[in-house]
Amino acid sequence: MPIERQVGSDASAESLAADLELATAELKILRAERDRLKTGMARLRETEASMIGWVRR
């Protein structure tokens, strides 16, 4: 019986480790996407500010 518990426990630990690895990879992707969106928004704000300045001339 203790061997079965250990096997189940090892499988559970492996499953948790795989889940953690996947979640870490997904978090890295989401952070990269967030950074890309922040950069895009900053460019948009710069463009908007320059267009407002151009219209006011």
PDB file of N, CA, C and O in Angstrom:
ATOM      1  N   MET A   1       0.815  -1.215   0.000  1.00  0.00           N
ATOM      2  CA  MET A   1       0.000   0.000   0.000  1.00  0.00           C
ATOM      3  C   MET A   1       0.856   1.275   0.000  1.00  0.00           C
ATOM      4  O   MET A   1       0.550   2.185  -0.771  1.00  0.00           O
ATOM      5  N   PRO A   2       1.879   1.389   0.796  1.00  0.00           N
ATOM      6  CA  PRO A   2       2.686   2.601   0.774  1.00  0.00           C
ATOM      7  C   PRO A   2       3.312   2.850  -0.601  1.00  0.00           C
ATOM      8  O   PRO A   2       3.493   4.004  -0.988  1.00  0.00           O
ATOM      9  N   ILE A   3       3.644   1.793  -1.342  1.00  0.00           N
ATOM     10  CA  ILE A   3       4.225   1.962  -2.676  1.00  0.00           C
ATOM     11  C   ILE A   3       3.200   2.629  -3.593  1.00  0.00           C
ATOM     12  O   ILE A   3       3.553   3.529  -4.354  1.00  0.00           O
ATOM     13  N   GLU A   4       1.949   2.205  -3.532  1.00  0.00           N
ATOM     14  CA  GLU A   4       0.910   2.824  -4.355  1.00  0.00           C
ATOM     15  C   GLU A   4       0.743   4.299  -4.024  1.00  0.00           C
ATOM     16  O   GLU A   4       0.569   5.126  -4.920  1.00  0.00           O
ATOM     17  N   ARG A   5       0.795   4.623  -2.759  1.00  0.00           N
ATOM     18  CA  ARG A   5       0.676   6.031  -2.372  1.00  0.00           C
ATOM     19  C   ARG A   5       1.829   6.842  -2.931  1.00  0.00           C
ATOM     20  O   ARG A   5       1.638   7.960  -3.408  1.00  0.00           O
ATOM     21  N   GLN A   6       3.017   6.281  -2.871  1.00  0.00           N
ATOM     22  CA  GLN A   6       4.174   7.010  -3.382  1.00  0.00           C
ATOM     23  C   GLN A   6       4.067   7.197  -4.891  1.00  0.00           C
ATOM     24  O   GLN A   6       4.361   8.277  -5.404  1.00  0.00           O
ATOM     25  N   VAL A   7       3.654   6.165  -5.598  1.00  0.00           N
ATOM     26  CA  VAL A   7       3.496   6.270  -7.048  1.00  0.00           C
ATOM     27  C   VAL A   7       2.469   7.343  -7.362  1.00  0.00           C
ATOM     28  O   VAL A   7       2.703   8.180  -8.234  1.00  0.00           O
ATOM     29  N   GLY A   8       1.342   7.338  -6.674  1.00  0.00           N
ATOM     30  CA  GLY A   8       0.318   8.363  -6.874  1.00  0.00           C
ATOM     31  C   GLY A   8       0.840   9.740  -6.531  1.00  0.00           C
ATOM     32  O   GLY A   8       0.557  10.715  -7.227  1.00  0.00           O
ATOM     33  N   SER A   9       1.596   9.815  -5.464  1.00  0.00           N
ATOM     34  CA  SER A   9       2.158  11.087  -5.042  1.00  0.00           C
ATOM     35  C   SER A   9       3.166  11.596  -6.063  1.00  0.00           C
ATOM     36  O   SER A   9       3.195  12.790  -6.360  1.00  0.00           O
ATOM     37  N   ASP A  10       3.996  10.702  -6.606  1.00  0.00           N
ATOM     38  CA  ASP A  10       4.969  11.091  -7.621  1.00  0.00           C
ATOM     39  C   ASP A  10       4.253  11.580  -8.880  1.00  0.00           C
ATOM     40  O   ASP A  10       4.647  12.576  -9.485  1.00  0.00           O
ATOM     41  N   ALA A  11       3.199  10.864  -9.262  1.00  0.00           N
ATOM     42  CA  ALA A  11       2.434  11.258 -10.451  1.00  0.00           C
ATOM     43  C   ALA A  11       1.795  12.622 -10.226  1.00  0.00           C
ATOM     44  O   ALA A  11       1.761  13.460 -11.127  1.00  0.00           O
ATOM     45  N   SER A  12       1.292  12.834  -9.025  1.00  0.00           N
ATOM     46  CA  SER A  12       0.679  14.112  -8.702  1.00  0.00           C
ATOM     47  C   SER A  12       1.731  15.220  -8.722  1.00  0.00           C
ATOM     48  O   SER A  12       1.470  16.315  -9.218  1.00  0.00           O
ATOM     49  N   ALA A  13       2.907  14.941  -8.189  1.00  0.00           N
ATOM     50  CA  ALA A  13       3.985  15.928  -8.182  1.00  0.00           C
ATOM     51  C   ALA A  13       4.417  16.235  -9.619  1.00  0.00           C
ATOM     52  O   ALA A  13       4.672  17.391  -9.956  1.00  0.00           O
ATOM     53  N   GLU A  14       4.499  15.212 -10.457  1.00  0.00           N
ATOM     54  CA  GLU A  14       4.860  15.426 -11.860  1.00  0.00           C
ATOM     55  C   GLU A  14       3.797  16.257 -12.571  1.00  0.00           C
ATOM     56  O   GLU A  14       4.117  17.131 -13.376  1.00  0.00           O
ATOM     57  N   SER A  15       2.544  15.980 -12.272  1.00  0.00           N
ATOM     58  CA  SER A  15       1.450  16.730 -12.879  1.00  0.00           C
ATOM     59  C   SER A  15       1.496  18.196 -12.446  1.00  0.00           C
ATOM     60  O   SER A  15       1.311  19.098 -13.264  1.00  0.00           O
ATOM     61  N   LEU A  16       1.743  18.423 -11.167  1.00  0.00           N
ATOM     62  CA  LEU A  16       1.841  19.799 -10.673  1.00  0.00           C
ATOM     63  C   LEU A  16       3.034  20.515 -11.287  1.00  0.00           C
ATOM     64  O   LEU A  16       2.951  21.696 -11.625  1.00  0.00           O
ATOM     65  N   ALA A  17       4.138  19.801 -11.429  1.00  0.00           N
ATOM     66  CA  ALA A  17       5.327  20.404 -12.036  1.00  0.00           C
ATOM     67  C   ALA A  17       5.046  20.779 -13.494  1.00  0.00           C
ATOM     68  O   ALA A  17       5.464  21.841 -13.955  1.00  0.00           O
ATOM     69  N   ALA A  18       4.347  19.917 -14.209  1.00  0.00           N
ATOM     70  CA  ALA A  18       3.993  20.206 -15.606  1.00  0.00           C
ATOM     71  C   ALA A  18       3.040  21.399 -15.674  1.00  0.00           C
ATOM     72  O   ALA A  18       3.181  22.263 -16.539  1.00  0.00           O
ATOM     73  N   ASP A  19       2.073  21.440 -14.761  1.00  0.00           N
ATOM     74  CA  ASP A  19       1.136  22.573 -14.724  1.00  0.00           C
ATOM     75  C   ASP A  19       1.870  23.876 -14.439  1.00  0.00           C
ATOM     76  O   ASP A  19       1.576  24.909 -15.041  1.00  0.00           O
ATOM     77  N   LEU A  20       2.822  23.819 -13.521  1.00  0.00           N
ATOM     78  CA  LEU A  20       3.598  25.011 -13.178  1.00  0.00           C
ATOM     79  C   LEU A  20       4.433  25.462 -14.371  1.00  0.00           C
ATOM     80  O   LEU A  20       4.525  26.658 -14.648  1.00  0.00           O
ATOM     81  N   GLU A  21       5.032  24.525 -15.069  1.00  0.00           N
ATOM     82  CA  GLU A  21       5.830  24.858 -16.243  1.00  0.00           C
ATOM     83  C   GLU A  21       4.963  25.513 -17.321  1.00  0.00           C
ATOM     84  O   GLU A  21       5.365  26.501 -17.936  1.00  0.00           O
ATOM     85  N   LEU A  22       3.788  24.960 -17.538  1.00  0.00           N
ATOM     86  CA  LEU A  22       2.867  25.524 -18.521  1.00  0.00           C
ATOM     87  C   LEU A  22       2.410  26.920 -18.113  1.00  0.00           C
ATOM     88  O   LEU A  22       2.380  27.837 -18.935  1.00  0.00           O
ATOM     89  N   ALA A  23       2.057  27.075 -16.852  1.00  0.00           N
ATOM     90  CA  ALA A  23       1.600  28.385 -16.372  1.00  0.00           C
ATOM     91  C   ALA A  23       2.713  29.421 -16.483  1.00  0.00           C
ATOM     92  O   ALA A  23       2.455  30.579 -16.811  1.00  0.00           O
ATOM     93  N   THR A  24       3.941  29.012 -16.213  1.00  0.00           N
ATOM     94  CA  THR A  24       5.078  29.920 -16.323  1.00  0.00           C
ATOM     95  C   THR A  24       5.279  30.359 -17.773  1.00  0.00           C
ATOM     96  O   THR A  24       5.539  31.533 -18.040  1.00  0.00           O
ATOM     97  N   ALA A  25       5.160  29.428 -18.695  1.00  0.00           N
ATOM     98  CA  ALA A  25       5.296  29.757 -20.116  1.00  0.00           C
ATOM     99  C   ALA A  25       4.173  30.693 -20.563  1.00  0.00           C
ATOM    100  O   ALA A  25       4.415  31.648 -21.301  1.00  0.00           O
ATOM    101  N   GLU A  26       2.956  30.422 -20.118  1.00  0.00           N
ATOM    102  CA  GLU A  26       1.823  31.281 -20.476  1.00  0.00           C
ATOM    103  C   GLU A  26       2.003  32.678 -19.901  1.00  0.00           C
ATOM    104  O   GLU A  26       1.682  33.668 -20.559  1.00  0.00           O
ATOM    105  N   LEU A  27       2.515  32.764 -18.676  1.00  0.00           N
ATOM    106  CA  LEU A  27       2.751  34.068 -18.062  1.00  0.00           C
ATOM    107  C   LEU A  27       3.794  34.850 -18.853  1.00  0.00           C
ATOM    108  O   LEU A  27       3.654  36.057 -19.046  1.00  0.00           O
ATOM    109  N   LYS A  28       4.828  34.171 -19.305  1.00  0.00           N
ATOM    110  CA  LYS A  28       5.862  34.830 -20.108  1.00  0.00           C
ATOM    111  C   LYS A  28       5.259  35.383 -21.400  1.00  0.00           C
ATOM    112  O   LYS A  28       5.577  36.501 -21.806  1.00  0.00           O
ATOM    113  N   ILE A  29       4.392  34.604 -22.042  1.00  0.00           N
ATOM    114  CA  ILE A  29       3.723  35.050 -23.269  1.00  0.00           C
ATOM    115  C   ILE A  29       2.828  36.254 -22.988  1.00  0.00           C
ATOM    116  O   ILE A  29       2.831  37.224 -23.747  1.00  0.00           O
ATOM    117  N   LEU A  30       2.068  36.194 -21.903  1.00  0.00           N
ATOM    118  CA  LEU A  30       1.166  37.302 -21.560  1.00  0.00           C
ATOM    119  C   LEU A  30       1.944  38.571 -21.235  1.00  0.00           C
ATOM    120  O   LEU A  30       1.524  39.669 -21.603  1.00  0.00           O
ATOM    121  N   ARG A  31       3.067  38.427 -20.552  1.00  0.00           N
ATOM    122  CA  ARG A  31       3.890  39.611 -20.245  1.00  0.00           C
ATOM    123  C   ARG A  31       4.453  40.225 -21.526  1.00  0.00           C
ATOM    124  O   ARG A  31       4.501  41.448 -21.656  1.00  0.00           O
ATOM    125  N   ALA A  32       4.872  39.401 -22.453  1.00  0.00           N
ATOM    126  CA  ALA A  32       5.385  39.910 -23.733  1.00  0.00           C
ATOM    127  C   ALA A  32       4.275  40.630 -24.490  1.00  0.00           C
ATOM    128  O   ALA A  32       4.504  41.689 -25.075  1.00  0.00           O
ATOM    129  N   GLU A  33       3.081  40.061 -24.478  1.00  0.00           N
ATOM    130  CA  GLU A  33       1.934  40.695 -25.138  1.00  0.00           C
ATOM    131  C   GLU A  33       1.599  42.025 -24.471  1.00  0.00           C
ATOM    132  O   GLU A  33       1.311  43.009 -25.153  1.00  0.00           O
ATOM    133  N   ARG A  34       1.635  42.057 -23.143  1.00  0.00           N
ATOM    134  CA  ARG A  34       1.379  43.302 -22.411  1.00  0.00           C
ATOM    135  C   ARG A  34       2.395  44.368 -22.803  1.00  0.00           C
ATOM    136  O   ARG A  34       2.032  45.520 -23.040  1.00  0.00           O
ATOM    137  N   ASP A  35       3.669  43.982 -22.869  1.00  0.00           N
ATOM    138  CA  ASP A  35       4.710  44.937 -23.235  1.00  0.00           C
ATOM    139  C   ASP A  35       4.510  45.443 -24.664  1.00  0.00           C
ATOM    140  O   ASP A  35       4.704  46.626 -24.947  1.00  0.00           O
ATOM    141  N   ARG A  36       4.121  44.533 -25.560  1.00  0.00           N
ATOM    142  CA  ARG A  36       3.866  44.925 -26.945  1.00  0.00           C
ATOM    143  C   ARG A  36       2.700  45.922 -27.018  1.00  0.00           C
ATOM    144  O   ARG A  36       2.758  46.902 -27.760  1.00  0.00           O
ATOM    145  N   LEU A  37       1.654  45.662 -26.246  1.00  0.00           N
ATOM    146  CA  LEU A  37       0.501  46.572 -26.230  1.00  0.00           C
ATOM    147  C   LEU A  37       0.862  47.927 -25.622  1.00  0.00           C
ATOM    148  O   LEU A  37       0.409  48.965 -26.105  1.00  0.00           O
ATOM    149  N   LYS A  38       1.668  47.921 -24.574  1.00  0.00           N
ATOM    150  CA  LYS A  38       2.102  49.185 -23.973  1.00  0.00           C
ATOM    151  C   LYS A  38       2.887  50.016 -24.976  1.00  0.00           C
ATOM    152  O   LYS A  38       2.698  51.229 -25.068  1.00  0.00           O
ATOM    153  N   THR A  39       3.764  49.368 -25.726  1.00  0.00           N
ATOM    154  CA  THR A  39       4.548  50.061 -26.738  1.00  0.00           C
ATOM    155  C   THR A  39       3.636  50.634 -27.817  1.00  0.00           C
ATOM    156  O   THR A  39       3.807  51.775 -28.248  1.00  0.00           O
ATOM    157  N   GLY A  40       2.676  49.839 -28.245  1.00  0.00           N
ATOM    158  CA  GLY A  40       1.726  50.300 -29.252  1.00  0.00           C
ATOM    159  C   GLY A  40       0.911  51.482 -28.766  1.00  0.00           C
ATOM    160  O   GLY A  40       0.673  52.427 -29.519  1.00  0.00           O
ATOM    161  N   MET A  41       0.485  51.437 -27.521  1.00  0.00           N
ATOM    162  CA  MET A  41      -0.301  52.552 -26.968  1.00  0.00           C
ATOM    163  C   MET A  41       0.555  53.809 -26.849  1.00  0.00           C
ATOM    164  O   MET A  41       0.068  54.911 -27.105  1.00  0.00           O
ATOM    165  N   ALA A  42       1.802  53.662 -26.470  1.00  0.00           N
ATOM    166  CA  ALA A  42       2.690  54.825 -26.375  1.00  0.00           C
ATOM    167  C   ALA A  42       2.871  55.454 -27.758  1.00  0.00           C
ATOM    168  O   ALA A  42       2.851  56.678 -27.886  1.00  0.00           O
ATOM    169  N   ARG A  43       3.047  54.632 -28.785  1.00  0.00           N
ATOM    170  CA  ARG A  43       3.177  55.156 -30.151  1.00  0.00           C
ATOM    171  C   ARG A  43       1.894  55.850 -30.590  1.00  0.00           C
ATOM    172  O   ARG A  43       1.932  56.895 -31.239  1.00  0.00           O
ATOM    173  N   LEU A  44       0.767  55.262 -30.231  1.00  0.00           N
ATOM    174  CA  LEU A  44      -0.512  55.866 -30.584  1.00  0.00           C
ATOM    175  C   LEU A  44      -0.670  57.230 -29.914  1.00  0.00           C
ATOM    176  O   LEU A  44      -1.117  58.186 -30.547  1.00  0.00           O
ATOM    177  N   ARG A  45      -0.306  57.319 -28.637  1.00  0.00           N
ATOM    178  CA  ARG A  45      -0.390  58.606 -27.939  1.00  0.00           C
ATOM    179  C   ARG A  45       0.534  59.648 -28.575  1.00  0.00           C
ATOM    180  O   ARG A  45       0.168  60.817 -28.699  1.00  0.00           O
ATOM    181  N   GLU A  46       1.730  59.218 -28.974  1.00  0.00           N
ATOM    182  CA  GLU A  46       2.662  60.141 -29.639  1.00  0.00           C
ATOM    183  C   GLU A  46       2.082  60.630 -30.959  1.00  0.00           C
ATOM    184  O   GLU A  46       2.156  61.817 -31.277  1.00  0.00           O
ATOM    185  N   THR A  47       1.507  59.713 -31.722  1.00  0.00           N
ATOM    186  CA  THR A  47       0.903  60.080 -33.002  1.00  0.00           C
ATOM    187  C   THR A  47      -0.265  61.033 -32.783  1.00  0.00           C
ATOM    188  O   THR A  47      -0.413  62.023 -33.500  1.00  0.00           O
ATOM    189  N   GLU A  48      -1.089  60.727 -31.794  1.00  0.00           N
ATOM    190  CA  GLU A  48      -2.233  61.579 -31.492  1.00  0.00           C
ATOM    191  C   GLU A  48      -1.770  62.978 -31.095  1.00  0.00           C
ATOM    192  O   GLU A  48      -2.337  63.974 -31.546  1.00  0.00           O
ATOM    193  N   ALA A  49      -0.754  63.053 -30.264  1.00  0.00           N
ATOM    194  CA  ALA A  49      -0.249  64.352 -29.821  1.00  0.00           C
ATOM    195  C   ALA A  49       0.321  65.144 -30.996  1.00  0.00           C
ATOM    196  O   ALA A  49       0.119  66.355 -31.087  1.00  0.00           O
ATOM    197  N   SER A  50       1.028  64.466 -31.888  1.00  0.00           N
ATOM    198  CA  SER A  50       1.589  65.184 -33.041  1.00  0.00           C
ATOM    199  C   SER A  50       0.484  65.630 -33.991  1.00  0.00           C
ATOM    200  O   SER A  50       0.584  66.701 -34.590  1.00  0.00           O
ATOM    201  N   MET A  51      -0.567  64.828 -34.139  1.00  0.00           N
ATOM    202  CA  MET A  51      -1.684  65.208 -35.017  1.00  0.00           C
ATOM    203  C   MET A  51      -2.437  66.401 -34.431  1.00  0.00           C
ATOM    204  O   MET A  51      -2.852  67.294 -35.169  1.00  0.00           O
ATOM    205  N   ILE A  52      -2.614  66.420 -33.124  1.00  0.00           N
ATOM    206  CA  ILE A  52      -3.293  67.552 -32.476  1.00  0.00           C
ATOM    207  C   ILE A  52      -2.474  68.808 -32.680  1.00  0.00           C
ATOM    208  O   ILE A  52      -3.021  69.874 -32.965  1.00  0.00           O
ATOM    209  N   GLY A  53      -1.141  68.686 -32.533  1.00  0.00           N
ATOM    210  CA  GLY A  53      -0.261  69.822 -32.756  1.00  0.00           C
ATOM    211  C   GLY A  53      -0.319  70.299 -34.190  1.00  0.00           C
ATOM    212  O   GLY A  53      -0.291  71.502 -34.449  1.00  0.00           O
ATOM    213  N   TRP A  54      -0.400  69.374 -35.120  1.00  0.00           N
ATOM    214  CA  TRP A  54      -0.471  69.716 -36.540  1.00  0.00           C
ATOM    215  C   TRP A  54      -1.782  70.438 -36.855  1.00  0.00           C
ATOM    216  O   TRP A  54      -1.783  71.412 -37.609  1.00  0.00           O
ATOM    217  N   VAL A  55      -2.900  69.972 -36.284  1.00  0.00           N
ATOM    218  CA  VAL A  55      -4.209  70.570 -36.540  1.00  0.00           C
ATOM    219  C   VAL A  55      -4.280  71.974 -35.944  1.00  0.00           C
ATOM    220  O   VAL A  55      -4.928  72.846 -36.523  1.00  0.00           O
ATOM    221  N   ARG A  56      -3.644  72.212 -34.828  1.00  0.00           N
ATOM    222  CA  ARG A  56      -3.690  73.514 -34.161  1.00  0.00           C
ATOM    223  C   ARG A  56      -2.839  74.571 -34.858  1.00  0.00           C
ATOM    224  O   ARG A  56      -2.970  75.755 -34.545  1.00  0.00           O
ATOM    225  N   ARG A  57      -1.979  74.184 -35.783  1.00  0.00           N
ATOM    226  CA  ARG A  57      -1.113  75.168 -36.461  1.00  0.00           C
ATOM    227  C   ARG A  57      -1.879  76.092 -37.318  1.00  0.00           C
ATOM    228  O   ARG A  57      -1.297  76.973 -37.951  1.00  0.00           O
TER     229      ARG A  57
END
